Amino acid sequence: MRVKLLARYSYILPVIIILLAITIFPLIYSLTLSFHSCDLRLGGNWIFNGLSNYKEALFGDARVWSSLKNTFFIGIPAILLEFLIGLGLALLLNRGIIGKKIITSLLILPVMMPPIVAGLIWRILYHEKYGAINGVLRSLGMNAQFAWLSDPKLARLAVILTDVWEWTPLMMMILLAGLQSISIESYESAKMDGASPLQIFGYITLPLLKLPIMVAILIRLIDSIKLFDIIFVLTRGGPGGKTETISYYTYLIGFRYFRMGYAAALSYLLLIITIILSILFIRVMTRKEAY
């Protein structure tokens, strides 16, 4: 009996070891590190300082709040645009259009790219002198010499447009799946009752899409809070910190200033913020559904 029991557990033992090695141990290690002062420039010794790192992040570092503000000023407009464009494309593709499979395949290409590759593509497009965007604007008769990545007024917009280009297909696919799960009988019944297309959209399509919409926005909300790749490639947080997100600032603290304890504390604060926003968003959506 014991041999059979050991044989059963031996199948899941490698998985448990892998999970402990790549998930549980790093979490415990980084959480412990967040309660210590650890500066690699001073030898990397661990000095216990309790909640000092968290207090500094919340009350003593104005750059944390500035990077959080940038994160939401970039993330919220990007999510709204992705939702609106993604919903429009999903509604279009849900109809029987010619070349639907080919169009869908082409539209999902951006989301298949690694964010670093997407950032490099758009960095070339945004080039002030040789970029395709300014080139197109000049061909239209405009004296376009827009410094997309170095102008404080344009850099944030450039990041938002890049994020929208890359992640709108994800929003589109989730919403398209939701649309295709709605039964045709619901639409036919509404048409027989004399409902207009706008009424059908407002009273049938949107309510039945509530769960896919919640899932899509929640995924993008979590992902936008930890926005790093595009920032790293396009602007490095500039100009003047206008595009420095909280994830990029955490990277700078850890891998440029080598304050590993403080960087770990910032990472856990980011995790707490993400959990709180996710819970609030889910509660708001479920309350509306209950009413």
N, C-alpha and C positions, 0 to 999 in steps of 0.2 A: 504493500500500500504506500509506504513511504517512498519507495523507488518511483512509483507512478506519479506521486505528488511532486517529487523533485524533477521528474522528466517534464511535467507540465510547466513548472516554473522556469525551467531552463530555456523554454522557448521565448519567454518574455523578458528574461534577465538581460540579454544584450540591449533591448530597447530601453529598459530602465537605466542601465549604465550610460547609454548615449544621452538620454534625457537629463540625467544628473550632471553629465560632463558639459553639455552645451547649453543647458537652460537653467537648471536649479543652482548649480555652483556659481555661474556668473552673476545671477541675481543676488544671492546671499553675499558674495564677495563685494559687489558694487554697493549694496546697501550698507554693509559694514564700513566700506571705504568712505561713504558719504558722511559718516560721523567722525571722521578723522581729518586732520590736516596732513596732506601728502603733496609735497612740492618736489618734482623730479630734479629741479635745478639746485635744490638744497640736499640732495642725496636720496630723496624718496622715502624718508623715514615716516612711519605712521605715528602721529601724535593725536591722541583722543581729544576732541574738542566739543563733543556733544552735538547740540543743535546749532552751533555757531555758523556752519556753512549755510544752513537753511535760513537763519536770521539775516545773514549778509545778503543772500539772494532776494529775500522779501523786503528788507528794510534798508539795506546799505548799498545796493548796486542799482543805480538808475538805469544802467544799460540793459538789465533784465527786463524792466517794464517797457523800455523803448523797443526791444526786440520782440516782446510779446505783442505790442501794438502793431509793429510791422507785420508780424505773422497773421494777425486777424485782418489787417488792411489789405493784405495780399490774398489770404485764403477765402474770406467771405465773398468778395466780388467774383473770384474765380469759380467758386462753387455755384453761385447764382447763375453765372453765364453758362457753366457746364450743364446745369439742370435745364435751363431754358432751351439751349441749342440741342442738348441730348434728347429732350422730350419732343422737340420739333422733328428731329431726324427719326426718332422711334415711330412717331405717328406717320411719317412719310413712308418708312420702310414697312410698316404694318399693312400698307395697302399693296395691291397687286401691281407693282410697277415693273417696267421692262428692265431686265438686267439686275434684278434685286440682289442675287447672290454675289455678283461681281462688285456691285456698289457697296454692299455690306463688308465684303472682304477688304476693299480699299479703305473704307472708313475706319476699320479697326486697326489698321497698320500702326498709327502713332502709339497706341497703348501697348503694342507688342515690343516697342523699342525700350531699351534701358534708359532711364532718365538722363544719364550722363550723355548718351548719344543724342537724345533730343535736345539737350542743352547745347551741345557742340553745333548741331545743325542750325539752331536759332541764333547762336553767337555769330555764325558766318552771315546769316541773313540780316542781322542787325548792324553789320559793319557800316560805319559812317560813310566811307568812301566807296567801297567795293560791294557792299551788301545789296542783295536783290530787292529788299523792301524800298530803300532809298532810290535804287535804280528804276523800279517801277514808277515811283512817285515822280521822278525826274522825266520819265518818258511820257507822263501825263501832263507835262508842262509846269510842274511845281519845282521851285528851287529848293529841293529837298537835301539838306545836309543835317538831318536829325541825328544827334548823338544819343541813340536809344539807351545805351548802357552806361553812359557817363553823365547824362543830364538828370539831376535829381527829380525833375518833373516827369520824365519819361521812363526811368529805370524800373519803377514799380509797375507801370503799365506793361512794359516789355516782359517782365516776369509773369504777370497775370496772363497775358496772351499766350505765352509759351506753355503755361500750366493748362490753360483751356484747350489748346491744341492737342496736348498729350492725353488728357484725361476725360475729355468729352465723350470719346468712344466707349469708355467704361460705363459712363452714365447712360449712354444710348443703349448699350447691350442689356443692362439690367432692366431699363424701362421697356425695351422691346420685348423682353421675355415676359414681363408683366402684362403687356398689352395682348400678347398671343395667348395668355392663359385665361383671358376674359371670354366667356361663352358668347357665341354669335346670337343666341336666343335673347340675351339681354338687349342687344341693339335692335333686333327685329321687333321685340315687344314695344320698345320705345318709339320706333318708327310708326308702328300700327296705331299708337296712341296720339300720333301727330306731333311728336317732339322734334324740335329743330336740331340741326347739327351742334349748335352751341349748347343747347340744353342737354343733349346726349353727352357731350364732353364734360359738362359741369356736374351733372347728376349721376352719371354712370361711370364714365372713364376715370375721372379723377378719384372718386371714392374707392373704386376697385383697385386703383394703382397706389393706394396709400402705403401699403406695406413695401412694395418695391421702391417707392420714392424714399421712404424712411431708410431702407437698407442702403440705397445708393448715396444719399446725402451723408449718412453716418460713416460710411466707408471713406468718402472724400473728406469729411470733417477731420477724422482721425489722421488721414494721410497728409492733409494740409498743415496740421499742427506741427508735424515733424518734417516739414519741407526743408530739404537740405541740398539735394543733388543739383537741381537747376540753379540755385543760388550760388553754389560752389563754382559751377562752370561759367555762368553768365556774368555775375557782378561781384562775387566775393564779399557780399554784404554792402557794397558801396552803391552809389557815391554818397559819402558822408553818413553811412549807416542807414540809408533810406530803405535798403532791402535786406538788412540783417535780421534774420529770423531767430527765434529762440534756439532752434536746433543748430544753426550755424554758429551762434554765440557759444553754445555749449562745446562745440567742436573747437573753437578758438581757445577757450579756457583750458581744455584738456590737452590739445595737441600743438598749440602754439605757446601758451603761457605755462603749460605743464603743471597746472594746479589740479591734480587728479581727484582729490577729495571734493573740492568745490564743483568740479565738472560732474561727479557722480551725484551730488546733491541737486544740481540743476536738472539732471536727467530724471530723477525721481519726482521733482516738482512738475516737470513736463508730463510725466506719467499720471500724476494726481490730477492735473488740469484736464488731461484727455479723458480720464474716467469720469470726472465731475460733469464735463460738458456732454459726454455721451449719455450719462444717466438723465440729465436734464432734458436733452433732446428727445430721448425715448419716452420720458414721462409726458412731455408736451404733446407728442404725437399720439400716444395712447389715450390721453385725456380727451383730445379732440375726437378720437374714434369712438370713445364711450358716449360722448354727447350725440 
